[in-house]
């Protein structure tokens, strides 16, 4: 009983101790029912957050920020505040002193001297220092040649600048510059001088040179020259050029050379003074455009354009020493002064005639080394109306070469990149003292007339002979056979090709019709080569096989016409614009489209040659045998020689044709025209007149015609005599 009471009292006591309520910040002791302080800093580490310290108090705690950090209140708890970095550089801008800059860090800051200053001898590195001493750097003393040649250095507080010596001018366009932003160059005012003889013969040029020299000297002696001076000088230059050219075309090539070089050098000198990235100005005679890059190493493509020309190049090509500029000068009427200076052209001595078909332009860049450019420049010219109206000749890209007996046009280093009816793109690999234009040369009229006469007479005769061949091979039954079929289709292909060539090879308008004519010529000439190849195959079969030497007609037609149709169809589907050029209705050389003809022709000739070699070997073997069939072998030998001669003639013709359509030289034009005109005559000669069987048929035909004529005359005479006899008899009878 007593133990039960004791246990009951103990349970009541423990229940009472567990229900003790402690205030905030306190906790119940582990043994006993009283309350004690709770140490929040120990129980919850990091309760104050980053960059703060925790302090425990009786029944509570508080937080304080570390050095370099701040909260809304000095003492705070996790619910009332948070430590944030103090930006000393903003709160106290002059914390580092003069000529120094402050850099904030997490919980601190650092000081350093600005550019142009160094820390004083008392401290090389400055951390959390106030009012440090930064001493000016004397760049002129440390690096005496910092400004480069022809310039002197002037030290300033925390900086320096360079100024050009008298007679030189800065490429930066400003009076002063620093290393890497400019360079002092000589204006070379002495270039505007002429010798005594030249001065006496050309007073206009004397005045031009004097004015340019005076303006140059005024700039050279100026303490400062900039954009305004450059614009004034450019206006003065254009006025001077207008004065020189307003009197009409220049009468000597050396004057053109002097004008071009003076304008190019002056425009480049003006570009040194410019502070604007682009400057454009025009007058009655000239249009000038200048681009200037102020980047240390400019990169990428750049383009200048005027009404008559567009220049495309790379900034890397134009970069000079200390500056980069591109100048483009277009002359409105200078072509009349240079239209007779063609003595430097490669074909001038062969009787070629030339004329300008574009405006004359000059290009100049700041890079002095432009004799051999790594990357070519491209000039797109608008052709003059005279070029658009003329369909003769070829377009040539040329430049003005001052070394050619006072100056003249030369095509060295320039080529036509692309051309259409209105524009031509020139690619050139040099640029110094450079002027680009377009030249058009024609074969002289006497050559044109001679070639036209040869073509008309020769092709007309060829068409007549081919027509006779077609009649022969289709009408004489005694010569029917595989070779006869091959010759018939060969003549049909050549006849159609010659007819289209005669009436349509130069009919370049309209372009659609010209393209169709070119495609037909492509097909017909390929077909002729295919039929010649079939003849080589047939001759080989005649030598090797004793029986069944005939080829099936379907196979021959598939090879003779099917292969060319496939080639022309694929070519037209891939590049229809390749049919037709500016001068001829033939295949274009652009994108190597011409090889859709020459490629198959070369392959066919190779195959044909292979079969001819095999045929000749077999003939040699059979002739050396014990019992050769002399008559049959002799006939095959004759056929083979004839076929080889025919292949050589047609193949040789297209070798000359390749050079003709490519360059248009007089010799190649004559050779191609002669061979093309006489191929029908040669086919008639080899396959008809020199073939005994055909000659016999001709003789039999002529004999038959003559016999019929004699028989007709004899019959007529006999009929007359009979009628007379009957008349006499009738008269006698009546008398009786």
Residue, then its C-alpha position, 0 to 999 in steps of 0.5 A: x500500500x505504501x509503495x503504491x502511494x509513493x509511485x503515485x506521488x512520483x508520477x504527479x511530480x514528474x507530470x508537473x515538471x514536464x509542463x513548466x513553460x519557459x519564456x523566449x530565449x530560455x529552455x527547461x533544464x534537463x533535470x529539474x523543472x526550472x528554466x535556463x538561458x538558451x545560447x543561440x550562437x552555439x545552438x544555431x551556428x551561422x544564425x547571423x549570416x555571412x561576414x557577421x559575429x554572434x553575441x549571446x545575452x541572457x535570454x537573447x542574442x545580437x549580431x554585429x558586422x565584420x570590418x568592411x561590412x554594414x547592416x541597417x543597425x549596429x546590433x541586429x538579429x537574423x530577422x532584423x538585418x544582414x551584412x553587406x559590403x561597404x563600397x568605399x570608392x563610392x562613399x569616399x571618392x577621394x579616398x585614394x588621393x590625386x591621380x589614383x583610382x579606387x577599386x572596391x573589393x569584397x570587404x575592402x578596397x585597393x588604390x592604384x595610380x592611373x595611366x601615366x603615373x607611378x606610385x611614389x618611392x614609398x610604396x610600389x603597391x598600395x592597399x587600403x592607403x589614403x592620400x597616396x602619392x602618384x608621380x607622373x611618368x616622363x615617357x619622353x625621357x624613358x623612350x626617346x624614340x616613342x614618337x617615331x621619325x620626323x616627330x618630337x615628344x612633349x611630356x604633359x602631366x600624366x600623358x605625352x603627345x607627339x608633334x611633327x617637325x616642320x615639313x611633315x604632317x601627321x597621318x592621324x589628321x590631328x596636330x598631336x598624336x601618340x604612339x600607334x595613332x599616327x606617323x609623320x610623313x613627308x608631303x613631298x611638295x617637290x613632286x609638283x615640279x616640271x623640267x624647263x622643256x615641259x614648262x615651255x611646251x605646256x603652260x597649262x600644266x605649269x599652272x597646275x603644278x604651281x598651284x598644287x605645290x603652293x597648296x602643299x607648302x602651305x599645309x607643310x608649314x602649318x602648325x595644324x591641319x585637319x578635316x577643314x584643310x583637307x576639304x579645301x585642298x580637295x576642292x582646289x584640286x578638282x578645280x585645277x583638274x577642271x581647268x586643265x581638261x576643259x580645253x579638250x583632250x590632252x594631246x600627249x600621253x606624258x600629259x595623261x601620265x602626269x595628270x594621273x600621277x599628280x591627282x593620285x598622289x595629291x588625293x592620297x596626301x589629302x587623305x592623311x588630313x581627313x578625320x572623317x571615315x568617308x569623304x566624297x566630292x565631285x566636279x565637272x570632270x572628276x568624282x573623288x571618294x575617300x575611305x579612311x579607317x582609324x582602326x589599328x589593323x582593319x580587316x574585312x572587305x571594303x567597297x567604293x563606288x561611283x556612277x561608272x565603277x565599283x571597287x572591291x578589295x580588302x582592308x588588309x590590302x590597303x593598310x599603310x604605315x600608321x594609317x589606312x585609306x582608299x581613294x577612288x577617282x573617276x574621270x568623266x571625259x578622260x577617255x578621249x585623251x587616252x583613246x590612242x595610247x595602245x602601243x603597250x598592248x600585246x597584239x598591237x603590232x599584229x594589226x589589232x585596233x582598240x577603243x575605250x568602252x568605259x570611263x577611266x578611273x584611278x585607285x590609290x591606297x595607303x599601302x606603298x607596296x602594291x606592285x604585287x598584291x596577295x589578293x587581287x582587287x576587283x573593279x566593276x565597270x559600266x560599259x559605254x553605249x558604244x560598247x553596248x551597240x558594238x557586237x564585235x571584238x573582245x573586252x580587255x581589262x587594262x591599266x595605265x603604265x607610265x613606263x611605256x614611252x610616256x605612258x600607255x595602256x597595258x593588260x599585264x596583271x589584269x584580266x576579265x573576271x566576269x562580263x555581261x551585256x552592260x558591266x564587266x568585272x576586272x581582276x588586277x594584282x597590282x595597284x600603284x599609280x594605277x588607272x583601270x579602264x576597259x578596252x575593246x579591240x576588233x579584228x580589222x575590217x579587211x580581215x572580217x571581210x576576208x573571213x566572211x568571204x571564206x566562210x560563205x564560199x567554203x561552207x556553201x561549197x561544203x553544203x553542196x558536196x555534203x548534199x551530193x554525198x547524201x544523195x549518193x549514199x541514199x540512192x546507189x543500192x550497190x554500195x549499201x551496207x553498214x559503212x554506207x549507213x555510217x557515212x550517210x548519217x555523218x554527212x547528214x550531221x555535218x550538213x545540218x551543222x554547217x547550215x546552222x553555223x553558216x546562218x546562225x553562229x553570229x546571231x547572238x540576239x535574241x539570246x534564247x534563239x542563240x542558245x538553241x542554235x548553240x545547243x543544236x551545234x553542240x549536238x550535231x558536232x558530237x553526233x559527227x564524232x560519234x559516227x566517225x567512232x562507229x566507222x572505226x569500230x566497224x573497220x575493226x569488225x571487218x578485219x577481225x570477224x569473217x561473218x556477221x560484220x554488219x552492225x545493227x541499225x538500232x545500235x548505230x542510231x543509239x550510239x550516233x544520236x542517243x549519246x549526243x542527245x544525253x550529253x546535250x540534255x544533261x548540259x542544258x539541264x545543269x547550265x542552260x545559260x552556258x549556251x551562247x556568248x557575246x560574240x558567238x552562238x556557241x558554248x561559254x567558257x565560263x565555269x568550264x562549260x566548254x568542256x561539255x563538248x571538248x571532254x566527250x570529243x577527247x574521249x571519242x577520239x581516244x576510243x577511235x584511235x584505240x580501234x584504229x591501232x587495233x585495226x592496223x595491227x590486225x591488217x599487218x598480221x593478215x598481210x604477213x600471213x601465208x594466204x592473205x586475201x589481198x583484194x579484201x585487205x587492200x580495200x579495208x586498208x584504204x577504208x582505214x586510211x580514209x577514216x583516219x584522215x577524216x578523223x585528223x581533219x575534223x579533230x584538227x579543225x576543233x583544235x583551232x576552234x578551241x583557240x579561236x573561241x578562247x582568244x580570237x587570234x587572227x591565225x586561229x580564226x583563219x585556220x578554223x574557218x578554212x578547215x570548217x569550210x572545206x570539211x564537206x569537200x574533203x568528205x566528198x573527195x574521200x568517200x565518193x571521188x576516191x572510192x572506186x565503187x562510187x566512181x563506177x556508179x557515177x560513170x554508170x549513171x552518166x553513161x545511162x544519161x548520155x545513152x538515153x539522150x542519144x537514144x532519144x535523138x535517134x528515135x526522133x530522127x527515125x520518126x521524122x524519116x518515117x513521116x516523110x516517107x508516108x507523106x511521099x507515098x500519100x502524094x503519089x497515090x493521089x497523083x495516080 
